[in-house]
Amino acid sequence: MPGSYTFVVPASIDMISILGPRDEFLRIMERELAADIHVRGNEITLSGAARDVTAASEALTELVTIVRTGQGLNAEAVERVLAMSAEGSHPAEILTQDILSSRGRTIRPKTLNQKRYVDAIDKHTITFGIGPAGTGKTYLAMAKAVQALQAKQVTRIILTRPAIEAGERLGYLPGTLNDKIDPYLRPLYDALHDMLDPESIPKLLTGGVIEVAPLAYMRGRTLNDAFIVLDEAQNTSMEQMKMFLTRLGFGSKVVVTGDITQIDLPGGVKSGLRAVQDILDGIPDIAFCQLTKRDVVRHKLVGDIVAAYDRYDSTLAQAFSSGRQRANR
């Protein structure tokens, strides 16, 4: 049944912040929302099927709420808000949850799954974040680590990842130890520079408050009062994953991140990340969070690339399955 509704934007809000420069946001709304949209002054009239009008009104309410918090919108954020609202989520609640503010920049979750991931880190001692590139697995984990350090919930941060290309044979690479491991740990340093004053990082590293090291250097240690992040965990063997998880000490929190579609282990070596969910299933205080291509928050093309590879892998799997069925006839 057709209906209409007039949404009044509060006078305290500039309509440009809702409609966008040169009506850029309005065009996105017209494309993504099923209801017809007509704007006059600070009134937005929605018309169409009652269900479509209700959905459009809820989406506009979310956009206005986000603007009211002082958080600006851009085209990408508007698209994300409309998509989450269509799924029944409350994007304003998600997109206004601050984790960390540094040098005028605020780090916060940008999708529902990212919020679930961040909440799981708060509630559990060990959290696994599994998903494709660009979903914020490592970045959000490191932001939570810095937040915990600043709140004095932990006394140090330990960031580690397997140097799979070099294996355990770092000695065969040229240069000092730092020269050898730097290429494998550089993404972690880059994230730190986004979250902390760059001048403070050398002091924190020298003082042992922040430690960035290859996974092999965790062996034989017990890590107390620390926030520990294991990145690229898909490249750990079963033995390495067990070794890492058993380093957990009192007062510590662990986040393990990885993408099981990008395993670089040599043939015959089973990924520790692939097996760990079956092994630890049902153990309390351990959370597994799955992120998908819909949670990619890098350049829009990254999401398209991940989706294209998923389709390609699916096509190959179907072709392989069909070939086996024909061979068995």
Disulfide bonds with the S-S distance in Angstrom:
none
